Structures are given as structure tokens and as C-alpha cells.
Amino acid sequence: MRGDRLVKSHLRERYLVTMTDGEAFEGLLNEADANHLIFVDSEAVQQSGDRVRVDGALWLPRERIAYMQQPKA
């Protein structure tokens, strides 16, 4: 896992992820490898605020992630 102690310490936490192209997803950070962060129980978040459930695991390329934040409870 590329020596990412920081990422590893945040596994099983929920994040809102914004991609470099503006796409956004919310999900539970389940796993990570050298090139991807893998989320489960995820939704695509539209600009309108609508959400679309994602089937299965969501593999997001690390180089395309602009930023991550924990959603408000």
C-alpha cells in the first residue's frame, strides 16, 4: 500500500471525494493500493445534489482525486 500510514489509519471511514474533473462520490474507504483508493457503500453525487447508488466497489485512481473530506453528520 505504498507506505501510506495516513491512508491506512483512515480505512473504514466515510469520505466525500472530489475528482479533478469535478465528479464527486461519497463512500466508505475500504481499501487502498499504490494506484487506487477503493470505496464501498458508495454514491455518485451530482451537482444538483442528487445521489446515485454505485453497485459494488468503487476504484478511484489516486492521481485523479483532487481532495477528500469527511461529510457532515
C-alpha positions in Angstrom: 0.0 0.0 0.0 2.8 2.4 -0.9 3.7 3.0 2.8 0.6 5.2 3.4 0.2 5.1 7.1 -2.1 8.1 6.9 -4.5 6.4 4.4 -4.3 3.1 6.3 -5.3 4.9 9.5 -8.5 6.2 7.8 -9.8 2.9 6.5 -13.4 2.3 7.3 -14.2 6.0 7.5 -16.7 7.8 5.2 -15.5 10.4 2.7 -16.8 12.8 0.1 -14.3 12.6 -2.7 -14.0 15.3 -5.4 -12.2 14.3 -8.6 -10.1 16.6 -10.8 -12.8 16.7 -13.4 -15.4 17.8 -10.8 -17.1 14.4 -10.4 -17.9 13.6 -6.7 -18.5 10.4 -4.8 -19.3 9.6 -1.2 -18.4 6.3 0.3 -16.7 4.2 2.9 -12.9 4.0 2.4 -12.4 0.2 2.4 -9.0 -0.4 0.9 -6.1 1.2 -0.9 -3.3 0.1 -3.2 -0.5 2.0 -4.9 -2.7 3.5 -7.6 -6.3 3.4 -6.2 -8.5 4.2 -3.2 -11.3 1.7 -3.0 -14.7 2.7 -1.6 -17.8 0.6 -0.8 -21.3 1.6 0.1 -20.8 4.5 -2.3 -22.9 7.0 -4.2 -22.2 9.4 -7.1 -23.1 12.9 -6.0 -24.5 15.0 -8.8 -24.0 18.8 -9.0 -27.8 19.1 -8.3 -27.3 17.3 -5.1 -29.0 14.1 -6.3 -27.3 10.9 -5.5 -27.0 7.7 -7.5 -26.1 4.4 -5.7 -22.9 2.7 -7.0 -23.1 -1.1 -7.3 -20.0 -2.9 -5.9 -16.7 -1.4 -5.1 -15.7 2.0 -6.5 -12.0 2.1 -7.6 -10.8 5.7 -7.8 -7.4 6.5 -9.3 -5.3 8.4 -6.8 -3.9 10.8 -9.5 -7.5 11.9 -10.3 -8.5 12.7 -6.7 -8.5 16.5 -6.1 -9.4 16.3 -2.5 -11.3 14.3 0.2 -13.3 15.5 3.1 -15.4 13.8 5.8 -19.1 14.6 5.2 -21.1 16.4 7.8 -23.0 14.1 10.1 
